[in-house]
Amino acid sequence: MNIDHIESFLFVVEYKSIHKAAQALFLTQPTISARIKALESNLGTQLFIRKGRSLILTEQGKSFIPYAQNIVGTYKESQLHMQTF
């Protein structure tokens, strides 16, 4: 599991769009799509149902949100903490 994959997941959830998440992260759509697919593979579950250009969170995706937020939040806190040394 990669922190960038988890962060990308949260951006897609927030923006409800791979395209908008990619813009916000200054990345390409294929990069975000690949990160989501890698995360899904790593977790062994589908996080989104893809219908055309729209994405719908699965129940597993919804249940993963607080864990993802906790992981990313803890990572960012640790970066700030380490900068104080």
N, C-alpha and C positions, 0 to 999 in steps of 0.2 A: 504494500500500500504506500502511496506517495502523497505527501502533503499537498502538492500541486493538483493532484487528481481530486482530492477532497475539497480543496478550495474551489476548483472549477465546478464541482457538483453544486456547491452552495451558491455560486454565481448563477448557474443555470436555474436553480430553484428560485432565486431572488428575481431574476429577469424573465423567467418563464420562456427562455429562448436561448438556443445555443449561439445564434448570431449576435444577440445583444450581450451575452456573457463574453463572447470572444472580443467584441469591441471594448467592453469595460476592462478586460484583462490585457488588451493590446496583443491579442493572439488571433490566429486564423480559426475559422469554423472547424476545419478538419482536425486541428490540434485539440480543440475542446471535445469534439466527438470521440477522438481516440482516447483522451483521458477518461471520459465517462465510460467508454467500453472497457478500458483496462480496470477501472474501479469496480465495475459490475462483475468482471471476470474474477477479480481478486476476492470480492465478497461472495461470489457464487450466487448472485441474484440479480434480477432486473430491477433497476431503480426507476426507469421511465418506460412508458409505453409511447412509442413513436407513431403518430398518426399524421402522415403527410409532413407538413412543416411544424406541426404542433407537438408538444410533449405533455404527457400526463404522468404525474408521480404515481408510482405503484404504492401499495400499502407498505412494502418493504422500504421504498424510497422515503416515504413520510416518516417511518420509524427510525431511519438512519439520520435524519436531520439533526436532532439534538446531539447525537454522538459526533457528527461531523463538526458541528459548531464548537463542541467541547474540545475536540482535537485541534482545530485551527486556532481557537482562542488560547489554549494552553501553549501551543507552539509560539504564537506571537508574544505571549507573556514571557516565555523563556528567552526569546530574542531580546526583549527589553531588559530583562534581568541581567543577561550576559553582557550587555552593553555598559552596565554600570561598573564593571570591574576595570 
